[in-house]
Amino acid sequence: MEENHDAESEVQQFYGGRSIFMTGGTGFLGKIIMEKLLRTCRIDTIYLLIRDKKGKNIHTRVEELLDDVVYDRLRQQQPKFRYRVHPIAGDCSLPGLGISAQDRALLMANVHIVFHVAATVRFDEKLNIAMGINVNGTREVLTLCREIKNLVSAVHVSTAYANCNRPDIDERFYPHRLSAVKALQLYEALDESTLEGVGEKLSRGWPNTYTFTKALAEDLIKTEGKDLPIAIVRPAVVLPTAHEPVIGWIDNMYGPTGMVVGVGAGLIHVCHVHKDNNAELVPVDMCVNAILVSAWDRVTHQHPETPILNFVTTPGNKFRWRQYIDYAWKHGSQVPTMKSIWYTAFTVTDSKMWFAILWFFYHTIPAVCMDLCLRLVGKRPRMVDIYKKIKKYCDVIFFFTHMKFTFSNANTEALWSRLGERDREIFFFDMASLDWDTYMNSTVMGIRQYLMKESPDTIPAAKRRLNRFKLMHYTIVYTIYAIFGYLIVMLFAKILLPA
């Protein structure tokens, strides 16, 4: 970066010359946090907690991580940016984060700011694993924060749904029947099966282990982190980038993105969604900007208690599931995928019974027929298993599309109001001004380009392919209608006409 420090904004000056310790840097949010810091701030070093995985050591994993297209803009501006990323071998599920004594001493002496982003986001994760990463990992990060000699600020990334056992969620801590400290005692004392049984009773009100353990992590910060300069940011459902570093970038199929991919690929033909409920969706780059600014704000402004930010849609710019579906269809139909297996016809219902009936006719019966055909040609049947996994995914997101939540975001709006004009440009996160139609267009394009790995050049061929599927689809549909109509007519004729 240019060494013109006087031209830096307040937030940029805050990060100037400082070093960051970060967990979760290989995840969706983490990649954007690192990219933004490296590209826009004069930071010294990012110490990235990372573990060996699938036979790859931490250095290989970091190299592969930084080869991602999301770092292309940074690569053009700062070709040597990799030297500012220092991998630290470790694991959030291990005691002491699995960090060696030498690396721990390095962190204690050099780190100024901590971002705890790591979490297991699998909704159906076993409780002992979710506890180990989401709760015990948070405890270990808090312990490390106390040991860091020059700690200035820390941010814990939670989720807007950590307290989804209640309909109204304010930017504050909530008491729970089970404290995090007691939960960790149970985690350490009980075997896996016993912990699952106890946890099932204690987590009533939460739909899955992810939200339950994220609530416990917040409780741990309330009791064990109150003496630390820490802030909590609770993002809603995080979707592709709206503006930077590239428009529409995404690297996962979690949540609503998976729904778009499934419908676009012709795999999903019925969706179980309450269309009039609010869709709490936020772009990842705007979410990251709020996270980075919250670290600055924690130090530069007085906070009598641990500041908590709900990063959600704003009251004046709400977005409903109906709009999400309509915009996704509007823009998705213009850029179909070459990976589709059938026409993208789908039905949306909020009825559990109707959803089950349609699922049986639209998915179960065709899957059985396709598997039978695969067996006849000597191939392994797989469609029934695929639809079982898709059904499990649909059941998981059911809770979030059908429950009605009211989130307050006064702290987030106040944070935005405290930013100067220059910082508002660099760290933009004003959800009130987001154009949803434009954003959904870039989201669909981003899913196609970055997730499906399809060039825009293939769109004409994909449209021709979709038209062929459409002809086949409606030929089969109307043939079935005709057969049923004929059978009904014959039945009535037999009943009403004399022999």
Phi, psi and omega per residue, in radians:
M1 nan 2.707 3.105
E2 -1.152 2.420 -3.091
E3 -1.485 0.836 3.090
N4 -1.830 1.428 -3.026
H5 -1.172 -0.474 -3.115
D6 -1.177 -0.415 -3.110
A7 -1.485 -0.087 -3.105
E8 -1.288 2.605 3.068
S9 -1.333 3.049 3.135
E10 -1.066 -0.791 -3.107
V11 -1.176 -0.703 3.098
Q12 -1.083 -0.714 3.102
Q13 -1.120 -0.619 3.102
F14 -1.030 -0.724 -3.115
Y15 -1.459 -0.264 -3.048
G16 -1.005 2.147 3.081
G17 1.338 0.033 -3.104
R18 -1.704 2.771 -3.126
S19 -1.956 2.572 -3.033
I20 -2.042 2.408 2.888
F21 -1.878 2.338 -3.006
M22 -2.452 2.343 2.960
T23 -1.846 2.692 3.095
G24 1.322 0.382 -3.100
G25 -1.242 -0.268 3.118
T26 -1.547 -0.079 -3.128
G27 -1.535 3.126 -3.078
F28 -1.013 -0.960 3.112
L29 -1.123 -0.753 -3.068
G30 -1.052 -0.691 3.133
K31 -1.072 -0.717 -3.118
I32 -1.276 -0.631 3.086
I33 -1.055 -0.830 -3.139
M34 -1.099 -0.785 -3.116
E35 -1.065 -0.771 -3.107
K36 -1.147 -0.764 3.133
L37 -1.101 -0.798 -3.095
L38 -1.186 -0.592 -3.059
R39 -1.463 -0.607 -2.981
T40 -1.946 -0.250 -3.062
C41 -2.130 2.578 -3.108
R42 -1.510 0.968 -3.122
I43 -1.300 2.799 3.113
D44 -1.474 -1.093 -3.058
T45 -2.566 2.513 2.923
I46 -1.840 2.006 3.043
Y47 -1.567 1.932 -2.991
L48 -1.831 2.029 3.072
L49 -1.262 2.178 -3.078
I50 -2.650 2.605 -3.111
R51 -2.068 2.756 3.007
D52 -1.100 2.505 -3.090
K53 -2.659 2.294 3.085
K54 0.919 0.772 3.080
G55 1.357 0.079 3.135
K56 -1.859 2.313 3.118
N57 -1.368 3.033 -3.012
I58 -1.130 -0.585 -3.114
H59 -1.231 -0.684 3.074
T60 -1.121 -0.730 -3.130
R61 -1.122 -0.694 3.120
V62 -1.153 -0.728 3.113
E63 -1.065 -0.770 3.108
E64 -1.150 -0.677 3.117
L65 -1.043 -0.807 -3.063
L66 -1.382 -0.097 3.038
D67 -1.443 -0.140 -3.103
D68 -1.020 2.569 -3.139
V69 -1.043 -0.416 -3.126
V70 -1.146 -0.307 3.107
Y71 -1.705 0.115 -3.106
D72 -1.067 -0.764 -3.135
R73 -1.104 -0.778 3.092
L74 -1.087 -0.697 -3.118
R75 -1.089 -0.643 3.130
Q76 -1.224 -0.684 -3.079
Q77 -1.416 -0.631 -3.089
Q78 -2.400 1.451 -3.046
P79 -1.004 -0.457 -3.081
K80 -1.751 0.413 -3.050
F81 -1.100 -0.431 -3.079
R82 -1.043 -0.502 -3.088
Y83 -1.194 -0.238 3.116
R84 -1.614 0.033 3.089
V85 -1.896 2.030 -3.087
H86 -1.977 1.904 -3.134
P87 -1.244 2.423 3.069
I88 -2.081 2.056 -3.132
A89 -1.182 2.231 -3.140
G90 3.107 -3.114 -3.072
D91 -2.764 2.241 -3.093
C92 -1.120 -0.340 -3.114
S93 -1.499 -0.085 -3.062
L94 -1.766 2.690 3.049
P95 -1.017 2.406 -3.122
G96 1.099 0.361 -3.094
L97 1.088 0.218 3.135
G98 1.200 0.325 -3.086
I99 -1.518 2.377 3.122
S100 -1.183 2.806 3.141
A101 -1.069 -0.666 -3.127
Q102 -1.155 -0.799 3.130
D103 -1.180 -0.614 3.133
R104 -1.125 -0.720 3.097
A105 -1.100 -0.656 3.103
L106 -1.077 -0.786 -3.139
L107 -1.169 -0.763 -3.119
M108 -1.035 -0.580 -3.059
A109 -1.549 -0.429 -2.938
N110 -2.044 -0.377 -3.021
V111 -1.406 2.520 3.083
H112 -2.076 -0.555 -3.040
I113 -2.326 2.445 -3.128
V114 -2.136 2.314 2.994
F115 -2.068 1.987 3.099
H116 -1.740 1.734 -3.052
V117 -1.923 -0.380 -3.020
A118 -1.101 2.453 3.060
A119 -2.945 2.665 2.943
T120 -1.510 2.108 -3.038
V121 -1.749 0.124 3.071
R122 -1.235 2.109 -3.091
F123 -1.179 -0.507 -3.100
D124 -1.756 0.386 -3.140
E125 -1.107 2.531 3.054
K126 -1.082 2.532 -3.023
L127 -1.074 -0.682 -3.105
N128 -1.137 -0.599 3.101
I129 -1.261 -0.795 3.121
A130 -1.084 -0.684 3.091
M131 -1.119 -0.753 -3.091
G132 -1.072 -0.726 -3.081
I133 -1.530 -0.894 -2.988
N134 -1.349 -0.580 -3.084
V135 -1.806 -0.999 3.141
N136 -1.113 -0.622 3.080
G137 -1.056 -0.680 3.100
T138 -1.153 -0.699 3.093
R139 -1.052 -0.733 -3.135
E140 -1.176 -0.612 3.086
V141 -1.160 -0.715 3.103
L142 -1.090 -0.699 3.101
T143 -1.083 -0.774 3.116
L144 -1.096 -0.711 3.141
C145 -1.014 -0.683 3.132
R146 -1.178 -0.460 -3.109
E147 -1.485 -0.370 -3.120
I148 -1.206 2.129 -2.985
K149 -1.190 -0.642 -3.044
N150 -2.020 0.634 -3.125
L151 -1.123 2.224 -3.141
V152 -1.825 -0.742 -3.052
S153 -2.765 2.688 3.076
A154 -2.511 2.564 3.116
V155 -2.269 2.226 3.042
H156 -1.777 2.136 3.121
V157 -1.581 1.975 3.131
S158 -1.796 -2.505 3.068
T159 -2.556 2.583 3.116
A160 -1.066 -0.337 -3.079
Y161 -1.760 0.261 3.098
A162 -1.076 -0.524 -3.129
N163 -1.996 0.697 -3.080
C164 -1.334 0.144 3.005
N165 -1.410 0.084 3.090
R166 -2.399 2.645 -3.094
P167 -1.391 -0.546 -3.107
D168 -1.873 2.094 -3.032
I169 -2.117 1.920 3.120
D170 -1.629 3.007 3.141
E171 -1.526 1.191 -3.136
R172 -2.705 2.971 3.068
F173 -1.359 2.618 3.071
Y174 -2.142 2.467 3.079
P175 -1.330 2.600 3.105
H176 -2.262 2.751 -3.124
R177 -1.113 -0.418 3.122
L178 -2.130 2.099 3.115
S179 -1.324 2.768 3.142
A180 -1.134 -0.638 -3.141
V181 -1.091 -0.790 3.119
K182 -1.186 -0.634 3.113
A183 -1.092 -0.691 3.112
L184 -1.203 -0.580 3.063
Q185 -1.117 -0.715 3.081
L186 -1.143 -0.724 3.136
Y187 -1.035 -0.689 -3.110
E188 -1.397 -0.437 -3.028
A189 -1.675 -0.508 -2.995
L190 -1.739 2.649 3.023
D191 -1.340 2.979 -3.002
E192 -1.013 -0.840 -3.073
S193 -1.177 -0.701 3.124
T194 -1.154 -0.724 3.119
L195 -1.079 -0.695 3.112
E196 -1.061 -0.749 -3.130
G197 -1.154 -0.778 3.122
V198 -1.160 -0.753 -3.115
G199 -1.102 -0.611 3.132
E200 -1.053 -0.643 3.133
K201 -1.335 -0.729 -3.060
L202 -1.322 -0.342 -3.083
S203 -1.734 0.258 3.114
R204 -1.064 2.303 -3.058
G205 1.927 -0.433 3.045
W206 -1.749 2.449 -3.052
P207 -1.399 -0.270 -3.057
N208 -2.809 2.978 -3.107
T209 -1.218 -0.462 -3.134
Y210 -1.104 -0.964 -3.097
T211 -1.156 -0.640 -3.140
F212 -1.104 -0.831 -3.109
T213 -1.271 -0.482 3.054
K214 -1.207 -0.578 3.059
A215 -1.154 -0.710 3.111
L216 -1.138 -0.655 3.119
A217 -1.089 -0.697 3.088
E218 -1.122 -0.719 3.130
D219 -1.101 -0.620 3.115
L220 -1.128 -0.704 3.110
I221 -1.154 -0.655 3.126
K222 -1.050 -0.730 -3.056
T223 -1.637 -0.682 -3.030
E224 -1.740 -0.221 -3.068
G225 -2.041 0.195 -3.050
K226 -1.181 -0.325 3.124
D227 -1.606 0.072 -3.096
L228 -1.847 2.649 3.089
P229 -1.374 1.206 -2.998
I230 -2.029 2.592 3.057
A231 -2.242 2.735 3.113
I232 -2.085 2.280 3.045
V233 -2.039 2.243 -3.120
R234 -1.954 1.626 3.099
P235 -1.287 2.608 2.961
A236 -1.355 -2.736 3.134
V237 -1.213 2.153 -2.998
V238 -1.646 2.221 -3.087
L239 -2.034 -3.097 -3.087
P240 -0.996 2.894 -3.134
T241 -1.106 2.524 3.084
A242 -1.648 -0.588 -3.019
H243 -2.327 -0.762 -2.979
E244 -2.501 2.817 -0.125
P245 -1.254 -0.394 2.969
V246 -2.316 2.600 -3.092
I247 -1.329 2.290 3.013
G248 1.470 0.169 -3.092
W249 -1.230 2.404 3.067
I250 -2.727 2.673 -3.105
D251 -2.300 0.257 -3.119
N252 -2.579 2.877 -3.127
M253 -1.983 0.532 3.130
Y254 -1.229 2.656 2.977
G255 1.011 -2.408 -3.075
P256 -1.060 -0.467 3.112
T257 -1.073 -0.711 3.099
G258 -1.093 -0.582 3.102
M259 -1.146 -0.763 3.125
V260 -1.091 -0.771 3.135
V261 -1.110 -0.783 -3.119
G262 -1.098 -0.753 3.112
V263 -1.196 -0.786 -3.120
G264 -1.104 -0.540 3.136
A265 -1.461 -0.042 -3.130
G266 1.338 0.320 3.131
L267 -1.592 -0.656 -3.098
I268 -1.870 2.201 -3.116
H269 -2.113 0.003 3.053
V270 -2.540 2.322 -3.109
C271 -2.109 2.385 -3.112
H272 -1.759 1.598 -3.013
V273 -2.458 2.421 2.986
H274 -1.548 1.761 -2.927
K275 -1.128 -0.414 -3.081
D276 -1.580 -0.069 3.075
N277 -1.353 2.690 3.107
N278 -1.199 2.414 3.049
A279 -1.754 1.853 -3.116
E280 -1.460 1.510 -3.066
L281 -2.128 2.413 -3.119
V282 -2.401 2.491 3.073
P283 -1.221 2.463 -3.051
V284 -1.116 -0.651 -3.107
D285 -1.200 -0.638 3.094
M286 -1.217 -0.648 3.083
C287 -1.086 -0.795 3.131
V288 -1.075 -0.722 3.109
N289 -1.037 -0.714 3.103
A290 -1.125 -0.675 3.116
I291 -1.111 -0.809 -3.110
L292 -1.149 -0.699 -3.134
V293 -1.221 -0.578 -3.128
S294 -1.123 -0.559 3.076
A295 -1.138 -0.713 3.081
W296 -1.147 -0.772 -3.076
D297 -1.158 -0.566 -3.115
R298 -1.058 -0.506 -3.077
V299 -1.674 -0.652 -2.969
T300 -1.557 -0.165 3.133
H301 -2.294 2.641 -3.106
Q302 -1.313 2.302 3.083
H303 -2.354 1.910 -3.118
P304 -1.113 -0.466 3.103
E305 -2.295 2.960 3.102
T306 -1.007 2.063 -3.136
P307 -1.227 2.397 3.114
I308 -2.193 2.302 -3.128
L309 -2.097 2.126 2.959
N310 -1.524 1.881 3.107
F311 -1.619 1.634 -3.036
V312 -2.345 -3.111 3.044
T313 -1.189 2.691 -3.099
T314 -1.633 2.708 -3.102
P315 -0.957 -0.604 -3.100
G316 -1.469 -0.060 -3.105
N317 -2.464 0.834 -3.127
K318 -1.177 2.741 -3.076
F319 -2.356 2.143 -3.092
R320 -1.728 2.769 3.124
W321 -1.055 -0.535 3.083
R322 -1.028 -0.765 3.127
Q323 -1.182 -0.709 3.128
Y324 -1.015 -0.808 -3.127
I325 -1.157 -0.781 -3.110
D326 -1.117 -0.794 3.139
Y327 -1.170 -0.698 3.134
A328 -1.098 -0.695 3.119
W329 -1.227 -0.777 -3.123
K330 -0.994 -0.844 -3.082
H331 -1.500 -0.599 -3.131
G332 -1.153 -0.602 -3.133
S333 -1.180 -0.319 3.123
Q334 -1.530 -0.280 -3.121
V335 -2.349 1.093 -3.109
P336 -1.091 2.868 -3.109
T337 -1.734 2.600 3.058
M338 -1.322 -0.181 -3.096
K339 -1.646 0.099 -3.131
S340 -1.166 2.580 3.101
I341 -1.897 -0.126 3.124
W342 -2.884 3.087 -3.123
Y343 -1.201 2.577 -3.039
T344 -1.561 0.953 3.046
A345 -1.568 2.367 3.140
F346 -2.657 2.734 3.131
T347 -2.104 2.431 3.098
V348 -1.945 2.281 3.130
T349 -2.464 2.597 3.039
D350 -1.837 0.105 3.119
S351 -1.591 2.181 -3.135
K352 -1.148 -0.690 -3.121
M353 -1.202 -0.794 -3.125
W354 -1.141 -0.639 3.089
F355 -1.073 -0.763 -3.133
A356 -1.114 -0.704 -3.135
I357 -1.155 -0.846 -3.129
L358 -1.131 -0.647 3.115
W359 -1.062 -0.716 -3.123
F360 -1.098 -0.785 -3.087
F361 -1.380 -0.669 -3.076
Y362 -1.428 -0.506 -3.004
H363 -2.119 -0.883 -3.039
T364 -1.129 -0.896 -3.124
I365 -1.092 -0.854 3.091
P366 -1.048 -0.642 -3.140
A367 -1.124 -0.741 3.111
V368 -1.102 -0.752 3.137
C369 -1.119 -0.730 3.135
M370 -1.160 -0.677 3.107
D371 -1.153 -0.615 3.087
L372 -1.114 -0.740 3.101
C373 -1.112 -0.684 3.116
L374 -1.115 -0.691 3.103
R375 -1.119 -0.688 -3.095
L376 -1.147 -0.508 3.130
V377 -1.699 0.187 3.052
G378 1.420 0.330 3.131
K379 -1.872 2.784 -3.105
R380 -1.280 2.219 3.097
P381 -1.194 2.429 -3.087
R382 -2.544 -0.206 -3.029
M383 -1.193 -0.642 3.123
V384 -1.097 -0.743 3.119
D385 -1.134 -0.681 3.123
I386 -1.073 -0.777 -3.109
Y387 -1.269 -0.439 3.025
K388 -1.132 -0.716 3.112
K389 -1.180 -0.707 3.121
I390 -1.132 -0.700 3.126
K391 -1.111 -0.696 3.107
K392 -1.091 -0.710 3.103
Y393 -1.113 -0.772 3.138
C394 -1.085 -0.674 3.118
D395 -1.145 -0.602 -3.118
V396 -1.159 -0.777 -3.082
I397 -1.461 -0.105 -3.135
F398 -0.947 -0.808 -3.085
F399 -0.989 -0.745 -3.018
F400 -1.374 -0.342 3.106
T401 -1.654 -0.237 -3.086
H402 -1.891 -0.446 3.104
M403 -1.370 2.549 3.094
K404 -1.790 2.065 3.140
F405 -2.033 2.570 3.008
T406 -2.111 2.005 -3.126
F407 -1.820 2.356 2.956
S408 -1.594 2.584 3.121
N409 -2.473 0.617 -3.119
A410 -1.076 -0.672 3.135
N411 -1.141 -0.685 3.130
T412 -1.157 -0.753 3.130
E413 -1.172 -0.624 3.108
A414 -1.157 -0.667 3.099
L415 -1.086 -0.744 3.111
W416 -1.089 -0.679 -3.110
S417 -1.205 -0.426 -3.129
R418 -1.428 -0.197 -3.116
L419 -1.341 2.493 3.037
G420 -1.328 2.960 -3.072
E421 -1.043 -0.742 -3.120
R422 -1.131 -0.742 3.125
D423 -1.191 -0.537 3.077
R424 -1.145 -0.528 3.089
E425 -1.296 -0.783 -3.049
I426 -1.343 -0.716 -3.063
F427 -2.025 0.997 -3.054
F428 -1.204 2.193 3.058
F429 -2.565 0.494 -3.122
D430 -1.393 1.713 -3.107
M431 -1.179 -0.344 -3.131
A432 -1.153 -0.435 -3.064
S433 -1.809 0.143 -3.138
L434 -1.287 2.192 3.075
D435 -1.507 1.877 -3.016
W436 -1.171 -0.638 -3.141
D437 -1.105 -0.862 3.114
T438 -1.098 -0.732 -3.121
Y439 -1.125 -0.713 3.137
M440 -1.169 -0.556 3.066
N441 -1.107 -0.827 3.128
S442 -1.195 -0.527 3.096
T443 -1.119 -0.841 -3.138
V444 -1.107 -0.757 3.113
M445 -1.116 -0.682 3.132
G446 -1.164 -0.711 3.096
I447 -1.038 -0.758 -3.120
R448 -1.152 -0.754 -3.037
Q449 -1.386 -0.807 -2.991
Y450 -1.681 -0.476 -3.125
L451 -1.676 -0.804 3.135
M452 -1.476 -0.174 3.111
K453 1.018 0.806 -3.125
E454 -2.084 2.283 -3.136
S455 -1.289 2.583 3.047
P456 -1.008 -0.396 3.138
D457 -1.105 -0.368 -3.080
T458 -1.542 -0.012 -3.079
I459 -1.066 -0.808 3.120
P460 -1.003 -0.768 3.123
A461 -1.136 -0.653 3.120
A462 -1.149 -0.621 3.101
K463 -1.164 -0.708 3.098
R464 -1.120 -0.698 3.109
R465 -1.101 -0.742 -3.140
L466 -1.127 -0.675 3.124
N467 -1.116 -0.647 3.084
R468 -1.144 -0.748 3.097
F469 -1.106 -0.649 3.134
K470 -1.100 -0.770 3.111
L471 -1.070 -0.804 3.119
M472 -1.111 -0.715 -3.106
H473 -1.064 -0.910 -3.066
Y474 -1.295 -0.447 3.030
T475 -1.114 -0.788 3.125
I476 -1.168 -0.776 -3.111
V477 -1.056 -0.859 -3.099
Y478 -1.234 -0.505 3.049
T479 -1.134 -0.767 3.107
I480 -1.104 -0.755 3.097
Y481 -1.037 -0.738 -3.121
A482 -1.127 -0.723 3.129
I483 -1.122 -0.786 3.120
F484 -1.125 -0.729 3.110
G485 -1.071 -0.750 3.118
Y486 -1.078 -0.771 -3.139
L487 -1.104 -0.682 3.133
I488 -1.164 -0.762 3.107
V489 -1.051 -0.779 3.135
M490 -1.104 -0.654 3.135
L491 -1.152 -0.791 3.127
F492 -1.151 -0.642 3.120
A493 -1.097 -0.700 -3.125
K494 -1.184 -0.626 -3.103
I495 -1.341 -0.742 -2.981
L496 -1.550 -0.570 -3.087
L497 -1.532 2.443 3.117
P498 -1.205 2.633 -3.134
A499 -1.156 nan nan
